[in-house]
Structure formats: structure tokens, C-alpha cells
Amino acid sequence: MNWSKGGMPATSAIVAVLDALGLSGAQFAVHDLPGAYSNFTHLVAAEGADGQARNIVIRRYNPANYDEGHVKHSCEYHALKMLHGQGVPVPPPLLLDADGSLLGAPGIVTEYVPGAPIELPAEAKRWGRMAAKAARMLARIHQTPFSESDKRYLMNDDVEVAWFLKSSRVPDYMRADPDGEVVWQMLNDRWGRWRAVEPRFAHTDYWSGNILWRGEEIAAVLDWEEAGYGHPAADVAYARMGYCIEGEPEAADVFLREYEAAAGWTLARRDLALFELAAGVRPMTDPEDWFAHPYMVTGFRRFIAEARQKLSA
């Protein structure tokens, strides 16, 4: 499969999936859905002989982009099963093709959930207005129970969100950033030195593009290929950074307040600052992709400065 060019799933693969779902002989159409560099995602709109319609999503992954020891298709499928079982709004999982024998590449099949993400930066104000609902949803996600056996599918976020510390030297992309070297040193000196907390189920990439809305309500939270467990501040920090970059710092404060009220616990501010600095490394890897407008850079710099101040207090 040529992952650089993309591609529809083979007709034979779709027929096999429909057969497995009890839709043998169904007519179908295939449509592209937004994916990522590590996967292809397609909607299959099927209609059975009885006229009954069913929409499913086929999501195939590129194993070449997997982190060592982390199998994204198994992680996402297992995470969806756990979350769906707890009533969290996610696409219901239907099939796991662990070896690619059905889909032509490792992947999963889920039900299609209608809805649309809040588009940024065009709808930044709306994203800010939805901060409380997004925060309460994250608290609900963090309350999802998991066992020791579940961990084999999930990322250890306490390690993975600080991937840039795995090397003994400051990465070049951090050297190129005005705050990068200071941030690296602060995190290298302090990482892991936070107040003990109960590890929580985590999304790891909680932002507007991974939340579908129908009107004013959340229809589903998407993209669980990096689901993990660890300090709950990691998800909170990443979401807060997004609001600040989009010029909605007040929404970042609303998010934190509503999250803590819904979760039933309070995050130590110095610990949160540590995870905020870790979150801030992601934009440093590709600033042109992250900062479409000058105000985004300003918001990011303010976010980093405030986190540094809290951590040094």
C-alpha cells in the first residue's frame, strides 16, 4: 500500500467487512474522511437488500509510523471498547483486523457517528464558548476505569508526553525556539517530580479536531490511537494550550475550573505547569503548521511564560 498517496480500501475488503457485519450483498459507496499521516479513514455508506441503511468507518493504519512497542490499531480498538462500555460518546467499535488480512492493512471498523468538529481558527470563539462542555467530557474520560491488563494496549503518558527527554541532548527544534532550551532544561531537571496522583485513562491528543458536535452537544470524541494512562494534567495542559494559541486564554481558565469541578479533584498548579511546558514542545517541532497567524505565536509565548512562572514560584 502506498501511504504517501493514500488510497481507498479494496472493494474485496469492503465486501468482506459487510459480510462479517451481516450485510452480505449490500450496495455501498465509499467516501474519504479526514485522517492523519499514520492512517486512512473512509466512510462506507451501505444499503442492504431490505433497504436498510448503515454507515460504517474503516480506519487503516501505517505500521511504519508506529512508536516502538505501541500498536495503534489495537490501542484504538481496545480504548473504544472500554469507553463505549462506560457510556462515553465514541464511535462504537465493530471489528479489529490486527494483521491486515481483512482490510489489506492493520485496522479497525466502527459505526459512523454524524457530527462535525469545531474548525479552527475560523471558529475559535465558538470553541472558547464550548470550553466548559469540553472540560466536563474530559473529566468523564479520565474517570474511565482500567486494569493492569489494559495497560498493554495503552501508552504510558507520563513517559510519552516527554518524548523529547529520551535523548540526553536538547533537540534541534527546541534549540531553534526562543524558549526551547530553557524549557528543556526545566523539564529535564524536574520531570517525574510531581505530587503522587492516581493514574487516569487519557486521550493524549484532546483538542477541537478530535471532538464531533451536533449543535451544542458533543456527539463523539475521536482518534484514540494514542490512548494512554498517567497524570491527568497531561490532557488538561494540552487542551489549555490550544485555547491560548487560538486567542482564548479566558476559555483555558474556564476549562481548568470546570474540569476540576467535574472530576472531583484539584491539580497542583506547579505540576500542571510542568505538563504545560511539556505540551508546549509539540508546536516547537513544526511552528509553521501550528501558528497560522501572529496572534497565535503571542498566545503561545504567553502560555509558556506563565507556565515557567508557576513552575519557578
Secondary structure, 3 states (H helix, E strand, C coil): CCCCCCCCCCHHHHHHHHHHCCCCCCEEEEEEEEEECCEEEEEEEEECCCCCEEEEEEEEECHHHCCCCCCHHHHHHHHHHHHHHCCCCCCCEEEEECCCCCCCCCEEEEECCCCECCCCCCCHHHHHHCHHHHHHHHHHHHCCCCCCHHHHCCEEHHHHCCHHHCCCCCCHHHHCCCCHHHHHHHHHHHCCCCCCCCCEEECCCCCHHHEEEECCEEEEECCCCCCEEECCHHHHHHHHHHHHHCCCHHHHHHHHHHHHHHHCCCCCHHHHHHHHHHHCHHHHHCHHHHCCCHHHHHHHHHHHHHHHHHHHC
